[in-house]
Amino acid sequence: MIVCNSEFLKRDLLRLGAPETQLRVIRNHPPLRSVAVEPEPLPAPRGIPLLFIGQIARHKGVALLVDTVREMIAAGNDITLWIAGESTWGDPLGEKLREETKSDGLQERIVFLGTRRDIPELLGRAEIHVCPSLVDDPSPNVILEAKREGVPSVAFPVGGIPELIEHKVDGFLCRDPSREALIEGLAYFVQNAEARRAAGLSARQNYEMHFGFARFQREWAEIFRETMP
């Protein structure tokens, strides 16, 4: 039996010739990252706090996100972007973005938090989670972590991400991976507090129904029962 974490990945394996009868999809259960970790200091946001969690890399869409938020702030949107994560060794992108943000005088509106372990606490302070991945990510755990904390995600429709978000119900799926589409998605929640609140409640309910740990255990137990000698 080959277990995939998304229908997207299952379709890829079918194209590669894997037998459908041996393929099963079990959605991830996201890890608890803050066990025995004290919350770290977090600067007070100005306006609505947005949160990115992940590697600072071009394929994760961080540069595009920073440009988008810069444009939205210039247009009068009262928002703050928190970026939790670091570049990989030797990648200058993180430092470049920090320098550009500082030169624009936006260091209090686009804040680089570095590596963090208190992810649930960060999500608890944020109002919108952003996952602007530009590559075919099969099933990013961070969207499920946001759901668990009742935070709607704005994301691009790549890889298995469309399987994790119900558009305008518990998040926003941008029409394509572009700055214009990301502005549209963020503005949908930034400019509508009721939509943010309702989507956050729906995200939490969706997590409990489709991604909870009891479901995860049950589906894996079924696999073991089917495949045991």
N, C-alpha and C positions, 0 to 999 in steps of 0.2 A: 504494500500500500504506500502511495506517495501522498503526503499531506501538504496541501498548499494553504497559505494564509489569505488568499483572495481568489476570486473567480478570474481575475486578470492573469494571475500566475498560472492557474489551471489551463486557461486558453493557450498560453505560451507553451506549456508542456504538451498539450494536445497537438499543437503545430509541429513540435519536435518529434512526434511519434509515440508519445507515452500512451498506453492503453487506457481508455476512459474508465474502464471497470476498476482500475487500480488507483484512480485519483479521487481524493476527497478534499473538501475545503473546511478548515476549522479556523475561524477568526482568532486573531491574537487576543490575549488578555494582557493589558499593559502592566508593566512593573510598578511597584510602589518604591519610588526613588528616595523618599525622605525618612526612611526608618531610622530613628535615633539621630536625626540631624536637626540641629537648631536652625530656625530661620535666620537667614543672613540679612543685614541691613538693606533696605530698598528705598531709593529716593522717592519722594512724593511725586506723583505724576501731575502734569499740567494738562487738564482736560481728560479726555477718555483714554485710558491706557490700553495699548495694543501690545501683544506679546509674541515674539518669535523665539522658538526653542530649537536649537540644533547647531550643526556645524556651519561656521561662517565660510561658505564656499559658493562659487557662482552657480553650480548646478542645484544648489538649494534655494536659489532665487534671492539671496540676501541683498546683493547689490541692487537688483530690481526693486526690492521692497524699500530700501533706503531712499532710492530716487523717487519712488511713489509717495512715500510719506513726506519727503521734502516738498514735493509739488502740492500735496494736499494742505500742508501747513501754510505754504505761500498763498494758497487760495482761501485761507481763513478758517480751516478746520482746526478745532481745539483738541488736539490729540498729542499723545506721547507714545513713542515706540520704545519698548524694552527689548533688547537683544541678549538672550542668554545662550552663551556658547563661545567657542574660540575657533580660529583657523587651524588647519592641520599644520604640522611643522613645515616651514619653508614657504608657506603660502602667504603672500603679503597683503591679501585682500582685506583682512580685518584691520590692519594698521592703516591701510589706505582709506578705508571708510571712516575710521576714527578721525583721521587728519582732515578729511573733507568736511565732516560734520562740525568739527571744531572751527575750521576756517569760515564756515557759514554761520557761526554763532548759534548752532542748534544742539549743542552738547547737553542741554537740559531737556530737549524734546526728543532726541534720538540717543538713547542711553545704552552703552555697551556694558553689560553686567559681568562678562567673563563666564567661566565655568561655574555652574550652580548645581547643587544637589537637592535644594528645597523646592522641587518643581511643583508639587501640589500647592504650596504656599504662594508661589509666583502666580499660578493660574487663579488662585483665590483672590488675588489683587487685580487681575486683569479683567477687562470686559469683553475683549475680542482676541481670539487666537488667530494667528496668520501662518499658513503653511504654503508658501509660494514655490514649492518644489517644481523644477523645470524638467525633471527626468521621471521615468516611469517607475515611481516608488510603488511596490506592490501593496503595502499596508503600513503606513507610518504610525507607530505607536503613539506619537505625540497627539494626534487627533483624538485617539481614544482616551488619552489622559485628560485632554480638555473636556471631552464629553463627561467623564467621571466627575469633574469639578463643576459641571454645569456652565461651561463657557462655549459659545458658538465659534466655529472655525470658518475662516475665509480661505479658500484653497483653489488651486488650478485643477482642471479635470484631466489629470494625467495618471497613468498606471491604474492602481486599484483604488485611488482616492474617491472616485464617484460612488463606490460601494459603501463608503463610510459616512457620507453626508447626504441628507435629504434637503434639496435646494430650497432655501427660504423657509425651511421648517426648523432644522437644528443647526443650520450653517448656511454658507453661500458658496456655490460652485461657480467660479468665474467662467465666462463663455470661452475663453482661451487664455494661454499663458502670456499675457501682455500687460504693460503698465496701465493702459486704458481700462482693460477688464478688471484689473486689481483695484483701481480707483473706484470703479462702479461697485464692486463687491464690498469694499471697506465702507464706502459712503452709505450703502444700504443700512448698515448697523450704526455707523457713527451718527447719522442724522435721524435715527429713529430709536429712541430709548425703549419703547414698547416692543419693537421687533427684537431688540437685543435681549430683553427680559424673557420674552416668550421662547425665543430660540434657545436660550440657556436652559430653561426648564425642559424643553423638548429634548435637548442634547443629553441631559441627565437621565431622562426616562428611556431614551433610545439605548443608552449605555446599559442600563439595568436589564433591558429586555433582550438585547442582542450580543452584548460583549462582557457580561458579568462572569465571575469566576466559577459559579456553579455550572453555568452552561459550558464553559471551557473544560471543566473536569468531566462532565457527562459525555461530551462529544469525544474526548480522548479515550474515556473508558470504553465507549462503543467500538472504537478502532481496535483496542487491545482485545476485546472479546471476539471480534471478527477474525483477527489474525493469529490468535493463539493456536498452537497445535491441538 
